[in-house]
Amino acid sequence: MEVFSTYILAFIETGGLLAPLLFISFHLLRPLFFLPVVFICISGGIMFGAVAGTFYSVIGITLSSIIFYGVIRWMPRTFDRLVRLKQKIIGKHSELTTSQVTLLRLIPFIHFHLLSLCLIEISTSFKEYTKSSIISNVPLAFVYTSIGQWIANLSPLYFSAFLIALLPLIYALRRKEVIIKWQDFFQVST
């Protein structure tokens, strides 16, 4: 992984004026290489600085989310399977809010496109999904780009403390209503 990351950093740094385009396109190719979003954002902070790196990362992550939206809408059976998988993981009657998705995206080991699926479920249109996606992508890009080197060298103790501090926020920002369908509440025995 270190050799691959060094190779990618050297390739993008020698790109000159095309470096931002290469970086944004690498965000789009990231799922094919099974690389975490955090790794790309940290690299953007190292290469371009906090402001430009955040800007390029937001563009790349948002384009990746839009492509995911198009692909998942193009394959409805896969969408249904992913929704069932999400319901098994999170719960059948729980929906995450945009605020919760924003906080969960700050946790590096939670799958990025699973959270995008949660945004698709709560959005009523493509425009609303894009808006929610941008809102939830900006803190992710800002945090990991601006303190990328610090996060890379963070000790496990401080990292665990950060995750434990996020848990009460996720609970406090949850949706406070549960909708149970009539058939689910009164199950008919056959």
C-alpha positions as CSV (number, residue, x, y, z in Angstrom):
1,M,0.0,0.0,0.0
2,E,2.8,2.4,0.8
3,V,4.6,1.8,-2.5
4,F,1.3,2.3,-4.4
5,S,0.5,5.5,-2.5
6,T,4.0,6.8,-3.1
7,Y,3.7,6.0,-6.8
8,I,0.3,7.8,-7.1
9,L,1.6,10.9,-5.2
10,A,4.7,11.1,-7.5
11,F,2.5,10.7,-10.6
12,I,0.1,13.5,-9.5
13,E,2.8,15.8,-8.4
14,T,4.6,15.6,-11.8
15,G,1.3,16.4,-13.5
16,G,1.8,20.1,-13.5
17,L,-1.3,22.0,-14.5
18,L,-3.1,18.7,-15.0
19,A,-2.5,17.7,-11.4
20,P,-5.9,18.9,-10.2
21,L,-7.7,17.0,-13.0
22,L,-5.6,13.9,-12.3
23,F,-6.5,14.2,-8.6
24,I,-10.2,14.6,-9.2
25,S,-10.2,11.7,-11.7
26,F,-8.4,9.6,-9.1
27,H,-11.4,10.3,-6.8
28,L,-13.6,8.8,-9.5
29,L,-11.3,5.7,-9.9
30,R,-11.0,5.2,-6.2
31,P,-13.7,2.5,-5.9
32,L,-12.0,0.4,-8.5
33,F,-8.8,0.3,-6.5
34,F,-10.7,-0.2,-3.2
35,L,-9.0,2.8,-1.6
36,P,-10.7,4.7,1.2
37,V,-11.8,8.2,0.7
38,V,-9.7,9.3,3.7
39,F,-6.5,8.3,1.9
40,I,-7.3,10.4,-1.1
41,C,-8.3,13.4,1.0
42,I,-5.1,13.2,3.1
43,S,-3.1,13.0,-0.1
44,G,-4.9,16.1,-1.4
45,G,-3.9,18.0,1.7
46,I,-0.3,16.9,1.4
47,M,-0.1,17.8,-2.3
48,F,-2.3,20.9,-2.7
49,G,-2.6,22.4,0.8
50,A,-5.8,22.7,2.9
51,V,-7.8,25.1,0.8
52,A,-7.1,23.8,-2.7
53,G,-7.0,20.2,-1.5
54,T,-10.4,20.5,0.1
55,F,-11.9,22.2,-3.0
56,Y,-10.6,19.4,-5.3
57,S,-11.6,16.7,-2.9
58,V,-15.2,18.1,-2.6
59,I,-15.4,18.1,-6.4
60,G,-14.1,14.6,-6.7
61,I,-16.2,13.1,-3.9
62,T,-19.3,14.8,-5.2
63,L,-18.8,13.6,-8.7
64,S,-18.2,10.1,-7.3
65,S,-21.5,10.3,-5.4
66,I,-23.3,11.5,-8.5
67,I,-21.9,8.6,-10.6
68,F,-23.0,6.2,-7.8
69,Y,-26.5,7.7,-7.9
70,G,-26.7,7.1,-11.7
71,V,-25.3,3.6,-11.5
72,I,-27.5,2.5,-8.7
73,R,-30.7,3.9,-10.4
74,W,-29.7,2.1,-13.5
75,M,-29.6,-1.3,-11.7
76,P,-32.8,-1.5,-9.6
77,R,-32.3,-5.1,-8.4
78,T,-28.9,-4.2,-7.0
79,F,-30.4,-1.1,-5.4
80,D,-33.1,-3.3,-3.7
81,R,-30.4,-5.8,-2.5
82,L,-28.3,-3.0,-1.0
83,V,-31.4,-1.5,0.7
84,R,-32.1,-4.9,2.3
85,L,-28.5,-5.2,3.4
86,K,-28.7,-1.7,4.9
87,Q,-31.9,-2.6,6.7
88,K,-30.1,-5.6,8.2
89,I,-27.2,-3.5,9.4
90,I,-29.0,-0.3,10.5
91,G,-32.5,-1.5,11.1
92,K,-35.7,-1.9,9.1
93,H,-37.5,1.2,10.4
94,S,-34.6,3.6,10.9
95,E,-33.4,6.3,8.5
96,L,-30.3,8.3,9.0
97,T,-30.6,12.1,8.7
98,T,-28.2,14.2,6.6
99,S,-26.5,15.3,9.8
100,Q,-25.9,11.8,10.9
101,V,-24.5,10.8,7.5
102,T,-22.2,13.8,7.7
103,L,-20.8,12.6,11.1
104,L,-20.6,9.0,10.0
105,R,-18.6,10.0,6.9
106,L,-15.9,11.3,9.3
107,I,-15.4,7.7,10.5
108,P,-13.0,6.2,8.1
109,F,-14.0,2.5,8.2
110,I,-17.7,3.1,7.3
111,H,-18.3,2.5,3.7
112,F,-18.7,5.7,1.7
113,H,-21.3,4.4,-0.8
114,L,-23.4,2.8,2.0
115,L,-23.9,6.2,3.4
116,S,-24.6,7.5,-0.1
117,L,-27.4,4.9,-0.3
118,C,-28.8,6.3,3.0
119,L,-28.9,9.7,1.3
120,I,-30.6,8.3,-1.7
121,E,-33.3,6.8,0.5
122,I,-34.1,10.1,2.3
123,S,-33.9,12.2,-0.8
124,T,-36.9,12.8,-3.0
125,S,-35.1,14.0,-6.1
126,F,-31.7,14.1,-7.8
127,K,-31.3,17.7,-6.9
128,E,-32.0,17.1,-3.2
129,Y,-29.6,14.1,-3.2
130,T,-26.9,16.3,-4.8
131,K,-27.4,19.0,-2.2
132,S,-27.3,16.5,0.7
133,S,-24.3,14.9,-0.8
134,I,-22.4,18.1,-1.0
135,I,-23.4,19.1,2.5
136,S,-22.1,15.7,3.9
137,N,-19.0,15.7,1.7
138,V,-17.6,19.2,2.7
139,P,-16.8,18.3,6.4
140,L,-15.2,15.0,5.3
141,A,-13.0,16.7,2.8
142,F,-12.2,19.7,5.1
143,V,-11.3,17.6,8.1
144,Y,-9.1,15.0,6.4
145,T,-7.4,17.5,4.0
146,S,-6.6,20.1,6.6
147,I,-5.3,17.8,9.2
148,G,-4.2,15.0,6.9
149,Q,-0.7,14.6,8.2
150,W,-1.9,14.8,11.8
151,I,-4.5,12.1,11.2
152,A,-1.9,9.9,9.5
153,N,0.3,10.0,12.6
154,L,-2.5,9.9,15.2
155,S,-2.1,7.4,18.0
156,P,-4.7,4.7,18.4
157,L,-5.6,6.1,21.8
158,Y,-6.5,9.6,20.5
159,F,-8.3,8.1,17.5
160,S,-10.4,5.9,19.8
161,A,-11.2,9.0,21.9
162,F,-12.4,10.8,18.8
163,L,-14.7,8.0,17.8
164,I,-16.2,7.7,21.3
165,A,-16.8,11.5,21.2
166,L,-18.7,11.1,17.9
167,L,-21.1,8.4,19.3
168,P,-23.2,10.8,21.5
169,L,-23.5,13.2,18.6
170,I,-24.8,10.5,16.3
171,Y,-27.4,9.5,18.9
172,A,-28.4,13.1,19.5
173,L,-28.9,13.9,15.8
174,R,-31.0,10.8,15.1
175,R,-34.5,11.0,13.6
176,K,-36.8,11.0,16.6
177,E,-39.8,9.3,14.9
178,V,-40.4,5.8,13.9
179,I,-43.0,4.8,11.3
180,I,-44.3,1.3,11.6
181,K,-46.6,0.0,8.9
182,W,-49.9,-1.5,9.9
183,Q,-48.9,-4.9,8.5
184,D,-45.6,-5.0,10.3
185,F,-47.2,-4.1,13.7
186,F,-50.1,-6.5,13.4
187,Q,-48.6,-9.5,11.7
188,V,-51.1,-11.8,10.3
189,S,-50.5,-15.5,11.0
190,T,-51.0,-17.9,8.2
